[in-house]
Amino acid sequence: MKIEITRVKKYNAAWNHVISIDGTPAAITKSANRANEVVAYLMGQQADLSDGTFIKQLDKYKK
């Protein structure tokens, strides 16, 4: 599983971080810290993600 973080500029807005798994976009975060937490969770490490529906979506990619 190849996990990649790409910084993307939205039109007339702030930067976002797109987390891609094997080339498929899986999640979008606003901060780099949150993106690192998502990657840690996907790799099986302890991460502080408090959003239940977000965790359910990430579990689909984690398997």
N, C-alpha and C positions, 0 to 999 in steps of 0.2 A: 504494500500500500504506500504510494508516494503522496505525501502531503505537502502542499505548496501554499504560501501566503503571498498574495499580490496586492499591492497598494493601488487603488483605482480612484481617479478623480471623477466625481459626479459633476454634471453640468451645473454651474453656478452654485456649487455647494462644497462641503468639506470632503476630505479624503475618506475612503472606506477601505477596509481590509477584506479581501475575498479569499476564503479558505477553499482550496480545490483538492479533491481526492482523486487521484489517477486522472487528472485533467477535467473532472466534472465539478463545477462549483457546488459546494455543500452548505456554506454559511457566509454571511456578511456581518462584519462587526465594525464599530466606529473607532475603537481604540486598539492599539497594538497589544496592550496587556490582555485584553479580552480575547484577542486572536490567539495569543500564546496559551491562555487557559483552555481554549477549545482544542488546540493541537495536543496539549498535554492530556486532556480527557480522551481524545481519539487514540492516543498511544498507550492508554491504560494506566496512566499515572493519576495521582490524587489531584483533583482540580475543584475549584469552588465555583460551580455553575448552579445558580439558584433557580433557574427557569426550567420548570418541569417539561413543558412542551418542546423546548429547545433541546433538552437532553433526549427526549424520545426521538426527535428527528436525527440527532447525531448517532443514536444507537443503531439506526438503519445502516449507516456507513461503517460503524465500528465492527460489525460482524464479518 
